[in-house]
Amino acid sequence: MPGIFDGKLFNAEVFQKYLERIPNTRRRELIRSRAVRPRPDLAAAMAEQTGGNYLTTPMLGLISGTAAQNYDGQTDLTANVTDSFAQSRVVVGRANGWTERDFSCDATGGVDFLENVAEQISEYWEEVDQDTIIAILNGVFSMSDAEGAAFVAAHTYDVTAKTNSEGVLGAMDATTLNTGIQKACGDNKGKFSLVIMHSMVAMNLENLKVLAYMKYTDSEGIERDLALATLNGRSVLVDDAMPCEEVTVGGDTRMKYTTYVLGDGAIEYTDCGVKTPYEVHRDPKTHGGEDTLYARQRKAFAPYGISFTKQVMAKDSPTDAELQNGANWELVNNGKTGSARKTIAHKAIPITRIISLG
C-alpha cells in the first residue's frame, strides 16, 4: 500500500519534480557552473554495461607535438600514428532515510515534520554532491605513482612558507591565485573559472579588498550577501568543508588550508538514476504510527583527464574514504607500459590547489 504524504497518496514522480522546484543557490553555482560539465549521454552507456557502476570511455589523441617534415620533393614522408587514451569513472551511490511519528504532529498542533524533511532534501543532496567532489579532489591530490606525483607537484602552489604582499607569512594575497593557476597550466590558465575556499581564507582576502561577495535581493526587498564571491574574475565558493589541518609554525599552532581551483569542464557529471529515487513507508503500529521517507541517488563525478582505477574499492559504490585514496586514481593514459606509455599532458587538466595558512 502506498505511503501517505501531506494527506495525499505518495507519487514518486510528482514528488521528485516538486523537489526540483525548491531553489538552492549552492546548486546553481556549483553543479551548474562551467567547472562541472553534464554528461547525460553516459547514463545509458552505464546502464547497458554489466553492473552499471563503472564505465571506460575513449579519449582521442592529439596530432600536435609532432614536428613537421621537410617537403623538398626528395625526402620520403613518415606517417605518425595518434595514440588513443581511455578514462574510467565510477558511479557513487548514496541513500538516506528519515522517520517522523504521528504523535509528533499531534503533540505540536499539526506540524508536519516529514514535509519539513522533504523540503530540505534537494539542498541535502547538493551538500552530499559537494562532499563527493571534495573527496575526489582529495584523492586526486593523493596520487603517489610517478606520473600522478608529477601532476600533484605541478598543480600544487604552496605558499605556507612565503610572505605575502602585506608582510603576512603563509597567507594568500591578490596575486596568489593567478600565480597558482599559471604554475599548473601555463598559457591554458584561462580555463579556470571556479575557486572553492574555506571561510577563513575568504575573510583574509576580503580584508585585503580583493574578494567581493555577490548580492541578491530577497522577497522583502532586503539586499543580502550570497555565499558566492569573485576573485581575479573567477567565481569563489566559500565552504568550511574544505580541507584544513593544524600545523606548527615557528612554535605557534596555525591552521593550514587547501583551496581548490577548477576550470571549465574540470568535472564531468552524470546523474545515473535509480529505480526508486523516493518512497514513503507507512508503519501504523510502531510508536502509534510513523512514516519513513527514503531517498537514493547514483551519480558519477569524473575529473577531466584522471581515471578511477577501482584498485582499492570493497563494494560496487566507493565510500568517501575510498574516493580520497590516491591509489584509486591515475592520469588518463594509452594503456601501454615502459617507454611506450603516454599520459595526458598536465596542462590540459584544469584542476589545481593552493595551500596556505590563511
C-alpha positions as CSV (number, residue, x, y, z in Angstrom):
1,M,0.0,0.0,0.0
2,P,1.5,3.4,-0.9
3,G,2.6,5.7,1.9
4,I,0.7,8.9,2.8
5,F,2.5,12.2,2.3
6,D,0.8,15.6,3.1
7,G,-2.6,13.9,3.2
8,K,-2.3,12.6,-0.4
9,L,-1.3,9.3,-2.0
10,F,2.5,9.4,-2.5
11,N,3.6,9.8,-6.1
12,A,7.3,9.5,-6.5
13,E,7.4,11.2,-9.9
14,V,5.4,14.2,-8.8
15,F,7.4,14.4,-5.6
16,Q,10.7,14.5,-7.4
17,K,9.5,17.3,-9.7
18,Y,8.4,19.2,-6.5
19,L,11.9,18.9,-5.1
20,E,13.4,20.3,-8.3
21,R,11.4,23.4,-7.9
22,I,12.9,24.2,-4.5
23,P,15.5,27.0,-5.1
24,N,19.1,26.3,-3.9
25,T,21.9,28.8,-4.5
26,R,24.7,26.4,-4.0
27,R,23.2,24.0,-6.5
28,R,23.0,26.6,-9.2
29,E,26.6,27.8,-8.7
30,L,28.4,24.5,-8.2
31,I,26.6,21.9,-10.2
32,R,25.6,24.3,-13.0
33,S,28.9,26.2,-13.0
34,R,31.2,25.9,-16.1
35,A,33.5,23.8,-13.9
36,V,31.0,20.9,-14.0
37,R,30.2,19.5,-17.4
38,P,27.0,17.5,-17.6
39,R,27.4,14.2,-19.5
40,P,23.8,12.7,-19.5
41,D,24.8,10.6,-22.5
42,L,26.9,8.3,-20.3
43,A,24.0,7.3,-18.1
44,A,22.6,5.0,-20.9
45,A,26.1,3.5,-21.5
46,M,26.5,2.6,-17.9
47,A,23.1,1.0,-17.8
48,E,24.0,-1.2,-20.7
49,Q,27.2,-2.5,-19.1
50,T,27.1,-5.4,-16.7
51,G,26.9,-4.0,-13.2
52,G,26.4,-0.5,-14.5
53,N,28.7,1.1,-11.9
54,Y,31.9,1.6,-13.9
55,L,32.5,2.9,-17.3
56,T,35.5,3.4,-19.5
57,T,35.3,5.9,-22.3
58,P,37.8,6.7,-25.1
59,M,39.7,9.9,-25.4
60,L,41.3,10.7,-28.8
61,G,44.9,11.6,-29.0
62,L,46.2,14.9,-30.5
63,I,48.3,15.3,-33.6
64,S,50.1,18.4,-32.2
65,G,53.5,18.0,-30.8
66,T,55.0,16.1,-33.8
67,A,57.5,18.1,-35.9
68,A,56.6,18.9,-39.4
69,Q,58.8,17.2,-42.0
70,N,60.7,18.8,-44.8
71,Y,58.8,18.8,-48.1
72,D,61.6,19.0,-50.7
73,G,60.4,16.6,-53.4
74,Q,63.1,14.1,-52.5
75,T,62.7,13.1,-48.8
76,D,60.1,10.3,-48.1
77,L,57.4,11.3,-45.6
78,T,57.0,9.3,-42.4
79,A,53.4,9.0,-41.2
80,N,52.6,9.2,-37.5
81,V,50.0,7.3,-35.5
82,T,47.9,9.0,-32.9
83,D,47.6,7.4,-29.5
84,S,44.2,6.5,-28.1
85,F,43.5,7.2,-24.4
86,A,40.8,5.9,-22.1
87,Q,39.2,7.4,-19.0
88,S,37.4,5.3,-16.4
89,R,34.8,6.6,-14.0
90,V,32.8,5.1,-11.1
91,V,29.2,5.6,-10.0
92,V,28.8,6.8,-6.4
93,G,25.6,5.6,-4.8
94,R,24.2,7.3,-1.7
95,A,21.0,6.8,0.3
96,N,19.3,8.0,3.4
97,G,16.0,7.9,5.3
98,W,14.1,9.9,7.8
99,T,11.3,8.8,10.1
100,E,8.6,11.0,11.7
101,R,6.0,9.9,14.2
102,D,2.3,10.7,14.0
103,F,2.4,11.7,17.7
104,S,4.9,14.4,17.0
105,C,2.4,16.0,14.6
106,D,-0.4,15.6,17.1
107,A,1.6,17.0,20.0
108,T,2.7,20.1,18.2
109,G,-0.7,21.1,16.9
110,G,-0.4,19.7,13.4
111,V,3.3,20.4,12.4
112,D,4.1,18.1,9.5
113,F,7.7,17.2,10.3
114,L,8.1,14.8,7.3
115,E,7.1,17.7,5.0
116,N,9.9,19.7,6.7
117,V,12.3,16.9,5.8
118,A,11.1,16.8,2.2
119,E,11.6,20.5,1.7
120,Q,15.3,20.1,2.7
121,I,16.2,17.0,0.6
122,S,17.1,19.0,-2.5
123,E,19.7,21.0,-0.6
124,Y,20.8,17.9,1.3
125,W,21.8,16.2,-2.0
126,E,23.7,19.3,-3.0
127,E,25.7,19.1,0.1
128,V,26.3,15.4,-0.5
129,D,27.4,16.1,-4.1
130,Q,29.8,18.8,-3.0
131,D,31.3,16.5,-0.3
132,T,31.7,13.8,-3.0
133,I,33.6,16.3,-5.3
134,I,35.8,17.4,-2.5
135,A,36.6,13.8,-1.6
136,I,37.5,13.1,-5.3
137,L,39.8,16.1,-5.4
138,N,41.5,15.0,-2.1
139,G,42.0,11.6,-3.8
140,V,43.4,13.1,-7.0
141,F,46.0,15.1,-5.0
142,S,46.9,11.9,-3.1
143,M,48.2,10.1,-6.2
144,S,51.7,8.7,-5.5
145,D,52.7,6.9,-8.6
146,A,55.4,8.6,-10.7
147,E,53.0,10.2,-13.2
148,G,50.5,11.1,-10.5
149,A,53.1,12.6,-8.2
150,A,54.4,14.8,-11.1
151,F,50.9,16.1,-11.6
152,V,50.4,16.8,-7.9
153,A,53.7,18.7,-7.8
154,A,52.9,20.8,-10.9
155,H,49.4,21.6,-9.8
156,T,50.1,22.5,-6.1
157,Y,51.0,26.0,-5.2
158,D,52.1,26.0,-1.5
159,V,52.6,29.5,0.0
160,T,52.8,28.5,3.6
161,A,56.5,29.4,3.8
162,K,56.1,32.6,1.7
163,T,55.5,36.2,3.0
164,N,52.7,37.8,1.0
165,S,52.4,41.4,-0.2
166,E,51.1,42.5,3.2
167,G,54.0,41.0,5.1
168,V,52.0,38.1,6.4
169,L,53.6,34.6,6.4
170,G,51.7,31.9,4.5
171,A,48.6,33.9,3.6
172,M,47.1,34.4,0.2
173,D,47.0,37.8,-1.4
174,A,45.8,39.4,-4.7
175,T,48.4,37.6,-6.8
176,T,48.3,34.1,-5.3
177,L,45.5,32.7,-7.4
178,N,46.9,34.0,-10.7
179,T,50.4,32.6,-9.9
180,G,49.0,29.2,-8.8
181,I,46.9,28.6,-12.0
182,Q,49.8,29.7,-14.2
183,K,52.1,27.3,-12.4
184,A,49.6,24.5,-13.1
185,C,48.5,25.2,-16.7
186,G,50.7,27.9,-18.2
187,D,49.0,29.6,-21.2
188,N,46.0,27.4,-20.6
189,K,45.2,29.1,-17.3
190,G,42.2,30.9,-18.9
191,K,40.3,27.7,-18.5
192,F,40.0,28.2,-14.7
193,S,36.6,29.5,-13.6
194,L,35.8,28.4,-10.1
195,V,37.6,28.7,-6.7
196,I,36.4,26.8,-3.6
197,M,37.9,28.0,-0.3
198,H,37.5,28.0,3.5
199,S,35.8,31.0,5.1
200,M,39.0,32.0,7.0
201,V,40.9,32.3,3.7
202,A,38.0,34.2,2.2
203,M,37.9,36.5,5.2
204,N,41.6,37.4,4.8
205,L,41.1,38.1,1.1
206,E,38.0,40.1,1.9
207,N,40.0,42.2,4.4
208,L,42.5,42.9,1.6
209,K,39.6,44.1,-0.5
210,V,40.4,41.7,-3.3
211,L,37.4,39.4,-2.7
212,A,33.9,40.8,-3.3
213,Y,30.7,39.0,-2.5
214,M,27.8,38.9,-4.9
215,K,24.4,40.1,-3.6
216,Y,20.8,39.3,-4.1
217,T,17.5,40.9,-3.1
218,D,15.1,38.8,-1.1
219,S,11.3,38.8,-1.3
220,E,11.1,41.7,1.2
221,G,13.4,43.9,-0.8
222,I,16.4,43.4,1.5
223,E,19.8,43.1,-0.1
224,R,21.9,40.2,1.2
225,D,25.3,38.6,0.6
226,L,25.5,35.3,-1.3
227,A,28.0,32.6,-0.4
228,L,29.4,33.3,-3.8
229,A,32.2,35.9,-4.4
230,T,34.7,36.8,-7.1
231,L,38.5,36.8,-7.1
232,N,40.6,37.8,-10.1
233,G,37.5,37.4,-12.3
234,R,36.8,33.8,-11.1
235,S,33.7,32.7,-9.1
236,V,34.5,31.8,-5.5
237,L,32.5,29.4,-3.3
238,V,33.1,29.7,0.4
239,D,32.7,26.4,2.2
240,D,34.1,25.4,5.6
241,A,34.1,21.7,4.5
242,M,37.3,22.5,2.6
243,P,40.4,20.6,3.9
244,C,42.2,22.1,6.8
245,E,44.6,20.9,9.5
246,E,46.6,22.1,12.4
247,V,50.3,22.7,11.9
248,T,53.1,24.2,14.0
249,V,54.8,27.3,12.5
250,G,57.6,29.0,14.5
251,G,56.4,27.3,17.7
252,D,52.8,28.5,17.1
253,T,49.8,26.4,16.2
254,R,48.3,27.6,12.9
255,M,45.7,26.2,10.5
256,K,46.7,25.1,7.0
257,Y,44.0,25.4,4.4
258,T,43.5,23.9,0.9
259,T,41.8,25.9,-1.8
260,Y,40.8,24.1,-4.9
261,V,40.6,25.9,-8.3
262,L,38.6,24.3,-11.1
263,G,38.5,25.1,-14.8
264,D,35.8,24.8,-17.4
265,G,34.7,21.1,-17.7
266,A,37.1,20.1,-14.9
267,I,34.5,17.7,-13.5
268,E,32.2,15.6,-15.8
269,Y,28.9,14.9,-14.1
270,T,26.4,12.2,-14.9
271,D,23.1,11.5,-13.0
272,C,22.8,7.7,-13.5
273,G,19.4,7.4,-11.8
274,V,18.0,4.8,-9.5
275,K,14.9,2.6,-9.9
276,T,13.1,4.3,-6.9
277,P,14.6,7.7,-6.0
278,Y,12.0,8.5,-3.3
279,E,9.4,6.5,-1.4
280,V,7.5,6.6,1.8
281,H,6.8,3.6,4.1
282,R,3.8,3.7,6.4
283,D,4.1,1.8,9.7
284,P,0.8,2.1,11.6
285,K,1.9,0.0,14.6
286,T,5.3,1.3,15.8
287,H,5.2,4.3,18.2
288,G,1.5,4.6,17.5
289,G,2.1,5.2,13.8
290,E,5.0,6.7,11.8
291,D,6.1,7.4,8.2
292,T,9.6,7.0,6.8
293,L,10.9,8.8,3.8
294,Y,13.7,7.0,1.9
295,A,15.9,8.7,-0.7
296,R,18.5,7.3,-3.1
297,Q,20.8,8.6,-5.8
298,R,23.6,7.3,-8.1
299,K,25.9,9.9,-9.7
300,A,29.3,9.9,-11.3
301,F,31.7,12.8,-10.9
302,A,34.8,12.3,-13.1
303,P,37.8,14.7,-13.0
304,Y,38.8,15.5,-16.6
305,G,42.0,13.6,-17.6
306,I,42.0,11.4,-14.5
307,S,40.7,7.9,-14.2
308,F,39.3,6.0,-11.2
309,T,41.1,2.6,-11.0
310,K,39.0,0.6,-8.5
311,Q,42.3,-0.6,-7.1
312,V,41.0,-0.2,-3.5
313,M,37.2,-0.5,-3.5
314,A,35.4,-3.1,-1.4
315,K,31.9,-2.8,-2.9
316,D,30.2,-1.6,-6.0
317,S,29.9,2.0,-4.8
318,P,33.0,3.7,-3.3
319,T,33.0,5.3,0.1
320,D,34.3,8.8,0.7
321,A,37.4,7.3,2.2
322,E,37.9,5.2,-1.0
323,L,37.4,8.3,-3.2
324,Q,40.1,10.0,-1.1
325,N,42.6,7.1,-1.6
326,G,45.2,8.1,-4.1
327,A,45.7,4.5,-5.2
328,N,42.3,4.7,-6.8
329,W,43.3,7.5,-9.2
330,E,45.7,7.7,-12.2
331,L,46.3,10.1,-15.1
332,V,44.5,9.1,-18.3
333,N,46.9,7.1,-20.4
334,N,47.2,4.9,-23.5
335,G,47.3,1.6,-21.5
336,K,50.9,0.8,-22.5
337,T,53.9,0.2,-20.3
338,G,57.5,1.3,-20.3
339,S,58.7,3.8,-22.9
340,A,55.6,3.3,-24.9
341,R,53.3,4.6,-22.1
342,K,51.9,8.1,-22.6
343,T,49.7,10.1,-20.3
344,I,47.6,13.2,-20.9
345,A,49.5,16.5,-20.7
346,H,49.4,18.1,-17.2
347,K,48.4,21.5,-18.5
348,A,45.3,20.1,-20.2
349,I,43.8,19.3,-16.8
350,P,42.3,22.5,-15.3
351,I,42.5,21.4,-11.7
352,T,44.9,22.9,-9.1
353,R,45.1,23.6,-5.4
354,I,46.6,26.4,-3.3
355,I,47.9,25.5,0.2
356,S,48.1,28.5,2.6
357,L,47.9,29.5,6.3
358,G,45.1,31.8,5.5
